[in-house]
Amino acid sequence: METTSLSLLRRVRNPLDEAAWGRLVDLYAPFLHAWGRNAGLSDSDAADLVQEVLRVLVKKLPEFEYDPSKSFRSWLKTVTVNRAKNFHRAAANRPTVGVDSAIVHAAAVESEVDLFAEEEYRTFITKRLLELVKDEFKEDDWRAFQMQMFDEQPASRVAQELGISVNSAYLAKSRVLQRIREEAEELLE
């Protein structure tokens, strides 16, 4: 599954398209930060890693040519792993971190739970999409959606618990799902 939109990749080729870059950053900055933390970086270094990767993206994406046989995610992983290795090499030169520790951390870059792996990536993107749309809904609508989708509660029980009609419970679920689909519409399967 390739979940980065072709149209988004085209739009970020223009470094002045603030909306496209904002969306890319909204989707990927938390992902890159989490990956950095999983690779053994401190919170501060993970934040710096995000900035380094974004700097590379600003420089490289204007010339990036999408190849359907390869994924943007694979390319992003390569960029991220290389930058993380640089952080670990730099850590070896810091007085507070020994060479042995830096070697262990560099190995962790390759061996940690790979957020770029299919399932983890899909889960991350799904969670991120939910975060992006949540604030657009009233609390009861969001709860009705959650209860039906995640808690697998029937609409009748949701309606009773929230003090709404069964139809309202169905509509809330439908509206949230529709908004998530719209947000993810450009994403490729």
Secondary structure, 3 states (H helix, E strand, C coil): CCCCCHHHHHHCCCCCCHHHHHHHHHHHHHHHHHHHHHCCCCHHHHHHHHHHHHHHHHHHHHHCCCCCCCCHHHHHHHHHHHHHHHHHHHHHCCCCCCHHHHHHHHHHHHHCCCCCCHHHHHHHHHHHHHHHHHCCCCHHHHHHHHHHHCCCCCHHHHHHHHCCCHHHHHHHHHHHHHHHHHHHCCCCC
